[in-house]
Amino acid sequence: MTLNVSRRSLLALGAGLGASTLLGSTAQARAPKLGTQTPYWHRFVLGDAEVTVVSDGPLPLGDPSGTFTGVPKEEVKKMLSDNFLSPDNVVLEQNSPIVNMGDRLILFDTGMGTSKAFGPTTGRQQKSMQEAGIKPGDIDAVVLSHAHIDHIGGIVDADNKPLFPNAQYYIAQSDLDFWTDEGKMGSPLKDFIVHARKNLLPVRDRIVFFKDG
């Protein structure tokens, strides 16, 4: 009897033997669980610019009815559930673009910083930047879309030291005036005012106001 063995069948036989050896009861590979996630940044090219989007971490807002006003509660819950999101807790992802123009490195907004008003998952912008290979000292400009707590919170560290020492800061004067107004300290906006003053006043001499148009 002649046994006709092709190269393909030999490869298949070898693969089968290898798999059976690895998966057999006498040999078990135990790899430790890593417990890590993909770094919180993404980079792409837009025209002549290189854009790196860095995350400040998830920001949970809680009950959707406090955020989505003017819409029936059940409709909002269904909308969230249909998109595989919790119907009881709205969670936002805070993302900031860092635009490299070649001669300028521009950061838009700074996240929550040291404030934990929305829980412990915020305030990771500096870590995300480090993961993306961007140094805070290389930022030339910080553009603040507005002065809400989750946009200006990462200008200074816990000791009120500016985190972007070489940056010029850009904001609308109406935003700066409103959110740093000490007269609002006795209002429901107190926590927002405290955090805005903590972050904006230490860099006041480096702020440039932008205007409509």
C-alpha positions in Angstrom: 0.0 0.0 0.0 1.4 3.4 -1.0 0.7 6.4 1.2 0.5 9.6 -0.8 1.2 12.6 1.5 1.1 16.1 0.0 2.8 19.2 1.5 -0.6 20.6 2.3 -1.7 17.6 4.3 1.6 17.6 6.2 1.1 21.2 7.2 -2.5 20.5 8.2 -1.3 17.5 10.3 1.4 19.6 12.0 -1.1 22.4 12.8 -3.5 19.9 14.2 -0.8 18.3 16.4 0.3 21.7 17.6 -3.2 22.7 18.5 -3.9 19.5 20.3 -0.6 19.8 22.3 -1.4 23.4 23.3 -5.0 22.7 24.3 -4.4 19.3 25.8 -5.2 18.6 29.4 -1.5 18.3 30.4 -0.5 21.7 29.1 -2.3 24.9 30.1 -1.1 28.4 29.3 -2.0 30.9 31.9 -1.7 34.5 30.8 -2.4 37.2 33.4 -5.3 39.6 32.7 -3.9 43.0 31.7 -6.6 45.2 33.1 -5.7 48.0 30.7 -7.6 49.9 28.0 -6.6 51.6 24.7 -5.0 55.0 25.5 -7.5 57.9 25.4 -6.2 59.7 22.3 -6.7 59.6 18.5 -4.6 61.4 15.8 -5.5 62.3 12.2 -4.6 64.8 9.5 -6.8 67.7 8.5 -5.4 69.7 5.6 -2.0 70.9 6.6 -2.6 70.3 10.3 -2.2 67.3 12.5 -5.0 66.9 15.0 -4.7 64.8 18.2 -7.9 64.3 20.2 -7.2 63.7 23.9 -9.8 62.6 26.4 -10.4 64.1 29.9 -12.4 61.0 30.8 -16.1 60.1 31.0 -18.3 62.7 32.6 -21.6 61.3 34.1 -24.4 63.8 34.3 -27.0 61.5 36.0 -30.7 61.6 35.4 -31.3 62.5 31.7 -34.3 64.7 32.6 -31.9 67.3 34.0 -30.1 67.5 30.7 -32.7 66.9 27.9 -35.3 69.5 28.7 -38.5 70.0 26.7 -38.5 66.3 25.6 -40.8 63.7 27.2 -38.9 61.6 29.8 -39.9 58.3 28.3 -38.8 59.4 24.8 -35.4 60.3 26.1 -35.0 57.0 27.9 -36.0 55.1 24.7 -33.5 57.1 22.7 -30.7 56.2 25.1 -31.7 52.5 25.3 -32.0 52.2 21.5 -28.4 53.3 21.4 -27.3 50.9 24.1 -26.8 53.6 26.6 -28.0 53.7 30.2 -31.5 55.3 30.4 -30.8 56.5 33.9 -27.4 58.1 33.6 -26.1 60.3 30.8 -22.4 59.9 30.4 -20.4 62.2 28.1 -16.9 61.7 26.8 -14.9 64.9 27.1 -12.6 65.2 24.1 -10.2 68.1 23.4 -8.5 68.6 20.0 -4.8 69.6 20.0 -4.0 71.1 16.6 -0.4 71.1 15.3 0.0 73.7 12.6 3.7 73.1 12.3 4.7 76.4 13.9 1.9 76.4 16.5 0.5 73.8 18.9 -3.1 74.8 19.9 -5.2 73.1 22.6 -9.0 73.6 22.7 -10.5 73.4 26.2 -8.9 71.7 29.3 -11.5 69.5 30.9 -12.4 69.2 34.6 -8.9 69.3 36.0 -8.9 68.8 39.8 -12.6 69.2 40.3 -14.5 66.0 41.0 -18.0 67.7 40.9 -19.0 65.0 38.3 -17.2 62.0 39.9 -13.8 60.4 39.9 -13.6 59.6 36.2 -12.8 63.1 34.9 -9.5 65.0 34.9 -7.3 62.7 32.8 -6.4 65.2 30.1 -2.8 65.5 31.2 -2.4 61.7 31.3 -4.0 61.4 27.8 -1.5 64.1 26.5 1.4 62.1 28.0 0.1 58.9 26.3 0.0 60.8 23.0 3.5 62.1 23.4 2.5 65.8 23.8 4.2 67.9 26.5 2.2 70.6 28.2 5.2 73.0 27.9 4.9 72.7 24.1 1.4 74.1 23.9 1.5 77.6 22.4 -2.2 78.5 22.7 -5.1 77.4 24.8 -8.5 78.3 23.2 -11.4 78.2 25.7 -14.8 77.8 23.9 -16.5 79.0 27.1 -15.9 79.1 30.9 -18.0 76.2 32.1 -16.4 74.1 34.8 -15.6 71.2 32.4 -13.9 73.4 29.8 -11.6 75.6 31.9 -10.9 73.2 34.8 -7.5 71.9 33.7 -5.6 75.2 33.3 -3.9 74.9 36.7 -2.9 72.0 39.0 -4.0 71.3 42.6 -1.5 74.0 43.8 -2.8 76.6 41.4 0.3 76.3 39.2 -0.4 76.8 35.4 -0.1 73.5 33.6 0.7 75.2 30.2 3.4 77.6 31.2 4.2 78.9 27.7 0.7 79.3 26.4 -1.4 82.3 25.5 -5.0 81.9 26.5 -8.0 82.9 24.4 -11.6 83.4 25.7 -14.5 85.8 25.3 -14.5 88.6 27.8 -18.2 88.1 28.6 -17.4 84.5 29.7 -14.4 85.6 31.9 -16.4 88.4 33.5 -19.5 86.3 34.2 -17.8 83.2 35.6 -15.2 84.9 37.7 -17.7 87.4 39.3 -17.2 87.1 43.1 -20.7 88.5 43.6 -22.1 85.2 42.4 -20.4 83.2 45.2 -23.7 83.1 47.2 -25.7 81.7 44.2 -26.3 78.1 43.1 -23.4 78.7 40.7 -20.9 78.9 43.5 -18.9 75.8 42.7 -18.6 76.9 39.0 -17.4 80.4 40.1 -14.9 79.0 42.5 -13.4 76.6 39.9 -13.4 79.3 37.2 -11.6 81.8 39.5 -9.1 79.1 40.5 -8.2 78.4 36.9 -8.6 81.7 35.1 -7.2 84.3 37.5 -3.7 82.8 37.7 -3.3 83.3 33.9 -5.2 86.5 33.7 -2.2 88.4 32.3 -1.8 85.9 29.5 -5.5 86.1 28.3 -6.4 87.5 24.9 -10.1 88.2 24.3 -11.6 87.0 21.0 -14.8 88.6 19.6 -17.6 87.7 17.2 -16.3 87.9 13.7 
